Amino acid sequence: MKSFKVIYRDKLSQARVGILKLGNLEIFTPLFLPVGTLGVVKTLSYEELKEIGVDAFIANAYHLYLRPGEEILKKFCGLKKFINWDRGLFTDSGGFQIYSLKELKKITEEGVEFRSHIDGSKHFFTPEKVIEFQAVIGSDVSVCLDECVEYPVDYNYAKRSVEVTTLWAKRCKKKFDEIKKNNFGNSQNQLLFGIIQGSVYKDLRKKSIEEILSIGFDGYAIGGLAVGEPRELMWEVVNFISENLSQDEVKYIMGIGELEDIFFCIEKGYDIMDCVLPTRNGRNGQALTSFGKINIKNSKYSTDESPLDNECSCFVCKNYSRALLHHYYKSQELLVLKLMSYHNVYFIINLFKTIREKIIKDEFLRFKEDFLKKFNSEIC
Ligand SMILES: [Zn+2]
C-alpha cells in the first residue's frame, strides 16, 4: 500500500494537502520537521513538542552514530523507545554533516571516510552501513547516503556527485530491501526516501531525478539547496525540480526554513521541510512574529510590556512580556533559551496548520500574500 496520498489539490497553485502514513501514524502534509540532531529538539522536552503539536522531527544518523552509538540504540530497541517518543521520526543519513567536515573526510566510490568531530577517531560510512544504522535507530523515514556539494561548485564536480549519489542510492535500496526481508532493525514499517542532487545545474537535476525515480523509493528528498546560493537561483531550481517530478510522489525539500522560501516551496507542490532556524535563531534571541522577526536582545524591548507576538496563543506569549524575556536574555538566564525556542516552534507548526486549512479552502495564495505582507511590514 502506498504510504502517501494527496487528499486535496489547490485549484490556483500546485500546493496540496496529503497524508503520510508512518506505521500506525497518519500525518498531514505540508509538514514541518523541527531538527533534533541528537534525538532532542534543543531545549524542548517531548511533552512540550506534543503540546505544541509537533507530529514528527528529524534526527541525524551521523551524530547518533557517534553519540550515543549503535550499542545503546540496540539495547533500547531504537531511538523512539530510548527517548519515549511515539510520534513520527525522520533520520538524515548524515551525509551533509560529513561533507561539512571539510578537512576530516575522504570520499571514494565505496563510501566516505571521516574523522569524528568529537575525538578525531576514524570511521567509514558505506551506503549499506548508513541504511543498516538507520534501521537500528528505527526511524519511520530513512534516507539514502548521498553526496551533497557546496555552492558554488564546478559543473564536472557536481556531475560526478550525481553519479556517486545514484550509485549509492541503488546500493541503499538493495540493502533496505534485504533488511525488510530479514526483519532486521527497530521499525518494521520504515520508509526509504531517495535524494536528488545536481546543485544548480538543471540538466544534472534532470539526470538525478530520472535516475533516482527509476530506482523507486517511498518518497523523494531534494538535497543540495539552501546552501548559500542566491534566492532567485534557488527558486528557479526548486521550480524546475517540481516540474520534472511526478505530482503523485511525496516531496521533501531539505534545509528550508525561511518563511518566504517555505511559502514558495509549498506553492510549488513540496510536502515536507525541515530546518534548524526556528530553534537556532530562538537560542540567539530571534523570535518569529506575525509582524516580522524581532531580536529580544535589542534594548528597545527592555520596557516593552507586550508579548513576543500578540497574535500567538503559546504559553510564552500568554505569560511573558518582551521586557521580561529581554531581562532573562541579558542576564543569561537559561530559561529564555527554552521560551524563545518554544514560541518559534509553536509559531511555525501553527503556520503549517493554517496553511493546510487554507489550501483546502483554495485560499492558499491569498493567505500567502497577506501573511508575507504583514510579516515584512516590520511594525513590531
Ligand atoms: Zn508565542
Residues whose N, C-alpha, C, O or C-beta is under 5 A from the ligand:
A	BS01	ZN	C312 C314 V316 C317 H343
